[in-house]
Amino acid sequence: MWHLSFFFLFFFILTSPNYKTFTSTATSLDILDQTCRTCADRSIVFSYNVCLTSLQTIPVCHATNLQGLALIAMELALENATTSISTINKLLTSGTLDPFALACLEDCLKLYSSAVVTLIDATGAFLTGEYGIANVWLTAVMEASTTCEEGFSEREEMECPLKKENYNLFQLCDIALCIINLLSLHVNS
């Protein structure tokens, strides 16, 4: 149900004449590449490849503006976090993990459950133009993925079974965070 409401909000942003991209020369065909390159140039942890491959799989990204791209990145992060919760629950009930790994997964479950709520709040803040608050909440979700990963590293021989999920959540939030920062620069200039 929340996907339907995001679609309508996204459609509103996409068709609103008040929203413009950060550059008048960006066309619908290169806004993804230009945005991902700009963000990658600004950060050593930002992955240009993850940005481009994640966003280009959504067809509407090719005909949107920065606001739309940020919203899509947040929705992809929310989808990642929700799917990760299902993965964690399967791992918890698999019966193949030792007590240390189970405790780490329980912590990750709490972190990811909180991340879902935080992403919804970040999206709401973004949609109301509260970019600073959206940035804080997105950063908190990035910290949650890092904290989940670090819990497993307390044992050298233990590899986190959520390595891919943590990385993807971190990167998707970083995409949204960078785009919101670009929008903030544009608004404040």
MOTAQUI-V679607 format. One record per helix or strand of 2 or more residues. SS is the DSSP state (H for helix, E for strand). FROM is the first residue (numbers start at 1). TO is the last residue. Records with the same first field share a line. If there is no record, write none. Layout:
BEGIN
SS = FROM-TO ; FROM-TO
END
This chain:
BEGIN
H = 2-15 ; 31-42 ; 48-56 ; 59-63 ; 66-92 ; 99-127 ; 131-152 ; 163-188
END
